[in-house]
């Protein structure tokens, strides 16, 4: 069976990281199978963190991750997908 994989970048802004970062990290860790890279920049004086996560997985897996992250209070999510389908 051929599996279609997508590559995407998930952009996240944590408006109050002290309150939501632990839950955010727990969810991302539970998707470590599709996470290929992650970069976080803390804006300490502003009380905000900006995180980018590079993922490679099925559309369902990526949408599940972004949905869970987007449901965390104080987390804003945007996802950009490659138009290319990768067959595995």
DSSP file (Angstrom, degrees, kcal/mol; ACC not computed):
  #  RESIDUE AA STRUCTURE BP1 BP2  ACC     N-H-->O    O-->H-N    N-H-->O    O-->H-N    TCO  KAPPA ALPHA  PHI   PSI    X-CA   Y-CA   Z-CA
    1    1 A X              0   0    0      0, 0.0     2,-0.4     0, 0.0    87,-0.0   0.000 360.0 360.0 360.0 132.5    0.0    0.0    0.0
    2    2 A X        -     0   0    0     85,-0.0     2,-0.5    86,-0.0    85,-0.0  -0.697 360.0-154.4 -86.3 130.8    1.3    3.4   -1.0
    3    3 A X        -     0   0    0     -2,-0.4    85,-2.6    55,-0.0     2,-0.5  -0.912   8.4-140.5-106.9 129.8    1.3    6.0    1.8
    4    4 A X  E     -A   87   0A   0     -2,-0.5     2,-0.4    83,-0.2    55,-0.3  -0.789  21.2-168.2 -91.2 125.9    1.2    9.7    0.8
    5    5 A X  E     -A   86   0A   0     81,-3.1    81,-2.5    -2,-0.5     2,-0.3  -0.890   4.7-160.0-115.4 144.5    3.4   11.9    3.0
    6    6 A X  E     -B   57   0B   0     51,-3.1    51,-2.1    -2,-0.4     2,-0.4  -0.888  10.5-141.0-118.4 152.4    3.4   15.7    3.2
    7    7 A X  E     +B   56   0B   0     77,-0.4    75,-2.9    -2,-0.3     2,-0.3  -0.942  32.9 162.9-110.3 136.9    6.1   18.1    4.4
    8    8 A X  E     -BC  55  81B   0     47,-2.3    47,-2.7    -2,-0.4     2,-0.5  -0.971  34.2-134.8-148.8 160.6    4.9   21.1    6.4
    9    9 A X  E     -BC  54  80B   0     71,-2.3    71,-2.4    -2,-0.3     2,-0.6  -0.989  17.6-154.9-119.1 131.5    6.0   23.8    8.7
   10   10 A X  E     -BC  53  79B   0     43,-3.0    43,-2.3    -2,-0.5     2,-0.5  -0.925   6.9-159.3-106.2 121.5    3.9   24.6   11.8
   11   11 A X  E     -BC  52  78B   0     67,-3.4    67,-2.1    -2,-0.6     2,-0.4  -0.879  12.7-176.0-101.5 131.0    4.3   28.1   13.1
   12   12 A X  E     -BC  51  77B   0     39,-3.0    39,-2.9    -2,-0.5     2,-0.5  -0.987  16.1-165.9-130.9 136.1    3.3   28.7   16.7
   13   13 A X  E     -BC  50  76B   0     63,-2.3    63,-2.4    -2,-0.4     2,-0.8  -0.984  10.0-157.8-118.0 120.1    3.1   31.8   18.8
   14   14 A X  E >   -BC  49  75B   0     35,-3.1    35,-1.8    -2,-0.5     3,-0.6  -0.870   2.5-166.6 -98.8 109.7    2.7   31.2   22.6
   15   15 A X  T 3  S+     0   0    0     59,-2.9    -1,-0.2    -2,-0.8     2,-0.1   0.782  87.4  17.1 -69.9 -27.4    1.2   34.4   24.1
   16   16 A X  T >> S+     0   0    0     58,-0.5     3,-1.8     1,-0.1     4,-1.1  -0.605  72.1 178.4-142.9  78.2    2.0   33.3   27.6
   17   17 A X  H <> S+     0   0    0     -3,-0.6     4,-2.5    30,-0.4     5,-0.3   0.765  75.3  66.5 -59.2 -28.3    4.5   30.5   27.5
   18   18 A X  H 34 S+     0   0    0      1,-0.2    -1,-0.3     2,-0.2     4,-0.2   0.832 109.0  39.6 -61.6 -29.8    4.8   30.2   31.3
   19   19 A X  H <4 S+     0   0    0     -3,-1.8    -1,-0.2     1,-0.1    -2,-0.2   0.750 130.7  22.0 -90.2 -26.2    1.2   28.9   31.3
   20   20 A X  H  X S+     0   0    0     -4,-1.1     4,-2.4     2,-0.1    -2,-0.2   0.512  92.2  91.8-123.5  -5.8    1.1   26.7   28.2
   21   21 A X  H  X S+     0   0    0     -4,-2.5     4,-2.9    -5,-0.2     5,-0.2   0.870  87.0  53.0 -64.8 -37.5    4.6   25.7   27.3
   22   22 A X  H  > S+     0   0    0     -5,-0.3     4,-2.2     2,-0.2    -1,-0.2   0.940 112.8  43.5 -63.1 -47.6    4.6   22.4   29.2
   23   23 A X  H  > S+     0   0    0      2,-0.2     4,-2.0     1,-0.2    -2,-0.2   0.908 114.1  52.2 -63.7 -42.0    1.4   21.2   27.6
   24   24 A X  H  X S+     0   0    0     -4,-2.4     4,-2.4     1,-0.2    -2,-0.2   0.937 111.0  46.7 -57.8 -49.4    2.7   22.4   24.2
   25   25 A X  H  X S+     0   0    0     -4,-2.9     4,-2.6     1,-0.2    -1,-0.2   0.875 109.2  54.7 -63.8 -38.5    5.9   20.4   24.6
   26   26 A X  H  X S+     0   0    0     -4,-2.2     4,-1.5    -5,-0.2    -1,-0.2   0.911 110.4  45.9 -61.6 -42.7    4.1   17.3   25.8
   27   27 A X  H  X S+     0   0    0     -4,-2.0     4,-0.6     2,-0.2     3,-0.2   0.937 112.8  48.9 -67.5 -46.2    1.9   17.3   22.7
   28   28 A X  H >< S+     0   0    0     -4,-2.4     3,-1.4     1,-0.2    -2,-0.2   0.913 109.8  53.3 -59.9 -41.8    4.8   17.9   20.3
   29   29 A X  H >< S+     0   0    0     -4,-2.6     3,-1.5     1,-0.3    -1,-0.2   0.845 101.3  59.2 -61.8 -33.9    6.8   15.1   22.0
   30   30 A X  H 3< S+     0   0    0     -4,-1.5    -1,-0.3     1,-0.3     3,-0.2   0.645 106.9  48.5 -71.9 -11.9    3.9   12.7   21.5
   31   31 A X  T XX S+     0   0    0     -3,-1.4     3,-2.0    -4,-0.6     4,-1.2   0.004  70.2 127.1-110.2  25.5    4.3   13.3   17.7
   32   32 A X  T <4  +     0   0    0     -3,-1.5    -1,-0.1     1,-0.3    -2,-0.1   0.723  61.6  71.9 -58.8 -21.1    8.0   12.8   17.6
   33   33 A X  T 34 S+     0   0    0      1,-0.2    -1,-0.3    -3,-0.2    -2,-0.1   0.831 110.4  28.7 -62.9 -32.3    7.5   10.2   14.8
   34   34 A X  T <4 S+     0   0    0     -3,-2.0    22,-2.2    27,-0.1     2,-0.5   0.571  96.4 101.2-106.1 -10.9    6.7   13.0   12.4
   35   35 A X  E  <  +D   55   0B   0     -4,-1.2    20,-0.2    20,-0.2     3,-0.1  -0.647  38.1 171.3 -79.8 122.7    8.7   15.9   13.9
   36   36 A X  E     -     0   0B   0     18,-3.1     2,-0.3    -2,-0.5    19,-0.2   0.657  63.9  -6.5-103.5 -22.9   11.9   16.4   11.9
   37   37 A X  E     -D   54   0B   0     17,-1.4    17,-2.5     2,-0.0    -1,-0.4  -0.978  55.0-163.7-169.1 158.7   13.1   19.7   13.5
   38   38 A X  E     -D   53   0B   0     -2,-0.3     2,-0.4    15,-0.2    15,-0.2  -0.991   2.7-174.8-152.4 139.4   12.1   22.4   15.8
   39   39 A X  E     -D   52   0B   0     13,-2.6    13,-2.9    -2,-0.3     2,-0.4  -0.993   6.8-171.4-137.5 131.2   13.3   26.0   16.6
   40   40 A X  E     -D   51   0B   0     -2,-0.4     2,-0.5    11,-0.2    11,-0.2  -0.975   6.9-167.1-124.8 137.3   12.0   28.2   19.4
   41   41 A X  E     -D   50   0B   0      9,-3.2     9,-2.5    -2,-0.4     2,-0.4  -0.969  13.7-150.1-121.9 114.3   12.8   31.8   20.0
   42   42 A X  E     -D   49   0B   0     -2,-0.5     2,-0.7     7,-0.2     7,-0.2  -0.688   7.5-162.0 -84.3 135.1   11.8   33.3   23.4
   43   43 A X  E >>> +D   48   0B   0      5,-3.4     5,-1.8    -2,-0.4     4,-1.4  -0.749  19.5 175.4-108.3  78.7   10.9   36.9   23.6
   44   44 A X  T 345S+     0   0    0     -2,-0.7     3,-0.4     1,-0.3    -1,-0.2   0.870  72.7  50.9 -58.6 -43.7   11.4   37.2   27.3
   45   45 A X  T 345S+     0   0    0      1,-0.2    -1,-0.3    -3,-0.1    -2,-0.0   0.806 116.5  42.2 -67.9 -26.6   10.8   40.9   27.7
   46   46 A X  T <45S-     0   0    0     -3,-0.7    -1,-0.2     2,-0.2    -2,-0.2   0.601 107.4-125.5 -91.8 -13.1    7.5   40.6   25.7
   47   47 A X  T  <5S+     0   0    0     -4,-1.4   -30,-0.4    -3,-0.4     2,-0.3   0.832  71.1 115.7  72.6  33.1    6.4   37.4   27.4
   48   48 A X  E   < - D   0  43B   0     -5,-1.8    -5,-3.4   -32,-0.2     2,-0.4  -0.956  48.6-157.2-133.2 148.7    6.0   35.6   24.1
   49   49 A X  E     -BD  14  42B   0    -35,-1.8   -35,-3.1    -2,-0.3     2,-0.5  -0.985   5.4-156.5-125.1 141.7    7.6   32.5   22.5
   50   50 A X  E     -BD  13  41B   0     -9,-2.5    -9,-3.2    -2,-0.4     2,-0.4  -0.976  16.4-177.5-118.0 128.2    7.7   31.8   18.7
   51   51 A X  E     -BD  12  40B   0    -39,-2.9   -39,-3.0    -2,-0.5     2,-0.4  -0.977  13.9-164.3-130.6 136.0    8.2   28.2   17.6
   52   52 A X  E     -BD  11  39B   0    -13,-2.9   -13,-2.6    -2,-0.4     2,-0.4  -0.975   8.3-168.7-117.8 138.1    8.6   26.6   14.2
   53   53 A X  E     -BD  10  38B   0    -43,-2.3   -43,-3.0    -2,-0.4     2,-0.5  -0.990  10.2-151.4-128.1 124.5    8.2   22.8   13.8
   54   54 A X  E     -BD   9  37B   0    -17,-2.5   -18,-3.1    -2,-0.4   -17,-1.4  -0.842  24.4-179.0 -95.5 127.5    9.1   21.0   10.6
   55   55 A X  E     -BD   8  35B   0    -47,-2.7   -47,-2.3    -2,-0.5     2,-0.4  -0.907  23.2-167.3-129.1 154.7    7.0   17.8   10.1
   56   56 A X  E     +B    7   0B   0    -22,-2.2     2,-0.3    -2,-0.3   -49,-0.2  -0.924  45.2  96.8-140.0 112.5    6.8   15.0    7.6
   57   57 A X  E    S-B    6   0B   0    -51,-2.1   -51,-3.1    -2,-0.4    -2,-0.1  -0.952  72.3 -48.4-172.3-174.2    3.7   12.8    7.8
   58   58 A X     >  -     0   0    0     -2,-0.3     4,-2.5   -53,-0.2     5,-0.2  -0.329  53.6-111.2 -71.2 159.5    0.3   12.0    6.5
   59   59 A X  H  > S+     0   0    0    -55,-0.3     4,-2.7     1,-0.2     5,-0.2   0.892 119.9  53.1 -57.7 -41.0   -2.2   14.8    6.3
   60   60 A X  H  > S+     0   0    0      2,-0.2     4,-2.2     1,-0.2    -1,-0.2   0.911 109.1  48.3 -62.2 -43.2   -4.2   13.2    9.1
   61   61 A X  H  > S+     0   0    0      2,-0.2     4,-2.2     1,-0.2    -2,-0.2   0.934 114.5  44.9 -63.5 -46.3   -1.2   13.1   11.4
   62   62 A X  H  X S+     0   0    0     -4,-2.5     4,-2.7     1,-0.2     5,-0.2   0.921 114.5  48.4 -65.7 -43.8   -0.2   16.7   10.7
   63   63 A X  H  X S+     0   0    0     -4,-2.7     4,-2.3    -5,-0.2    -1,-0.2   0.860 109.6  53.3 -65.2 -34.4   -3.8   18.0   11.1
   64   64 A X  H  X S+     0   0    0     -4,-2.2     4,-2.2    -5,-0.2    -1,-0.2   0.931 110.9  46.4 -64.2 -45.4   -4.1   16.1   14.4
   65   65 A X  H  X S+     0   0    0     -4,-2.2     4,-2.4     1,-0.2     5,-0.2   0.949 114.5  45.9 -61.9 -50.0   -1.0   17.7   15.8
   66   66 A X  H  X S+     0   0    0     -4,-2.7     4,-2.6     1,-0.2    -1,-0.2   0.872 111.2  53.6 -64.7 -35.4   -2.0   21.2   14.7
   67   67 A X  H  X S+     0   0    0     -4,-2.3     4,-1.0    -5,-0.2    -1,-0.2   0.927 110.4  45.7 -63.0 -44.8   -5.5   20.7   16.0
   68   68 A X  H  < S+     0   0    0     -4,-2.2     3,-0.4     1,-0.2     4,-0.3   0.912 115.0  47.3 -65.6 -41.7   -4.3   19.7   19.4
   69   69 A X  H >< S+     0   0    0     -4,-2.4     3,-1.5     1,-0.2    -2,-0.2   0.907 109.5  54.1 -66.0 -40.3   -1.8   22.5   19.6
   70   70 A X  H 3< S+     0   0    0     -4,-2.6    -1,-0.2     1,-0.3    -2,-0.2   0.695 100.1  62.0 -67.9 -19.2   -4.4   25.0   18.4
   71   71 A X  T 3< S+     0   0    0     -4,-1.0     2,-0.4    -3,-0.4    -1,-0.3   0.527  79.4 102.9 -84.2  -5.8   -6.7   24.0   21.2
   72   72 A X  S X  S-     0   0    0     -3,-1.5     3,-1.8    -4,-0.3     2,-0.1  -0.652  84.3-111.4 -78.3 129.3   -4.3   25.1   23.9
   73   73 A X  T 3  S+     0   0    0     -2,-0.4     3,-0.1     1,-0.3    -2,-0.1  -0.395 102.1  19.0 -60.9 129.0   -5.3   28.4   25.4
   74   74 A X  T 3  S+     0   0    0      1,-0.2   -59,-2.9    -2,-0.1     2,-0.5   0.524  97.6 114.8  88.8   6.5   -2.8   31.1   24.4
   75   75 A X  E <   -C   14   0B   0     -3,-1.8     2,-0.5   -61,-0.2    -1,-0.2  -0.949  45.5-165.4-114.3 127.4   -1.4   29.3   21.4
   76   76 A X  E     -C   13   0B   0    -63,-2.4   -63,-2.3    -2,-0.5     2,-0.4  -0.948  12.8-167.0-112.3 128.9   -1.8   30.6   17.9
   77   77 A X  E     +C   12   0B   0     -2,-0.5     2,-0.3   -65,-0.2   -65,-0.2  -0.922  16.6 173.6-123.5 138.6   -1.1   28.1   15.1
   78   78 A X  E     -C   11   0B   0    -67,-2.1   -67,-3.4    -2,-0.4     2,-0.4  -0.990  13.8-160.8-137.0 141.2   -0.6   28.4   11.3
   79   79 A X  E     -C   10   0B   0     -2,-0.3     2,-0.5   -69,-0.2   -69,-0.2  -0.971   5.6-164.5-126.3 137.1    0.5   25.6    9.0
   80   80 A X  E     -C    9   0B   0    -71,-2.4   -71,-2.3    -2,-0.4     2,-0.3  -0.985  13.2-158.6-122.2 124.8    2.1   25.7    5.6
   81   81 A X  E     -C    8   0B   0     -2,-0.5   -73,-0.2   -73,-0.2     2,-0.2  -0.746  19.7-118.0-103.3 146.0    2.1   22.5    3.5
   82   82 A X        -     0   0    0    -75,-2.9   -75,-0.1    -2,-0.3    -1,-0.0  -0.549  19.3-137.0 -69.0 145.3    4.3   21.6    0.5
   83   83 A X  S    S+     0   0    0     -2,-0.2     2,-0.3   -77,-0.1    -1,-0.1   0.655  78.0  97.7 -78.3 -14.5    2.2   21.1   -2.6
   84   84 A X        -     0   0    0    -77,-0.1     2,-0.5     1,-0.0   -77,-0.4  -0.565  66.3-146.1 -79.6 133.1    4.3   18.0   -3.4
   85   85 A X        -     0   0    0     -2,-0.3     2,-0.6   -79,-0.1   -79,-0.2  -0.850   9.3-152.9 -95.3 134.2    3.1   14.6   -2.4
   86   86 A X  E     -A    5   0A   0    -81,-2.5   -81,-3.1    -2,-0.5     2,-0.5  -0.937   8.0-148.5-109.2 121.9    5.7   12.1   -1.4
   87   87 A X  E      A    4   0A   0     -2,-0.6   -83,-0.2   -83,-0.2   -85,-0.0  -0.775 360.0 360.0 -94.0 131.4    4.9    8.4   -2.0
   88   88 A X              0   0    0    -85,-2.6   -84,-0.1    -2,-0.5    -1,-0.1   0.316 360.0 360.0-126.0 360.0    6.3    5.9    0.4
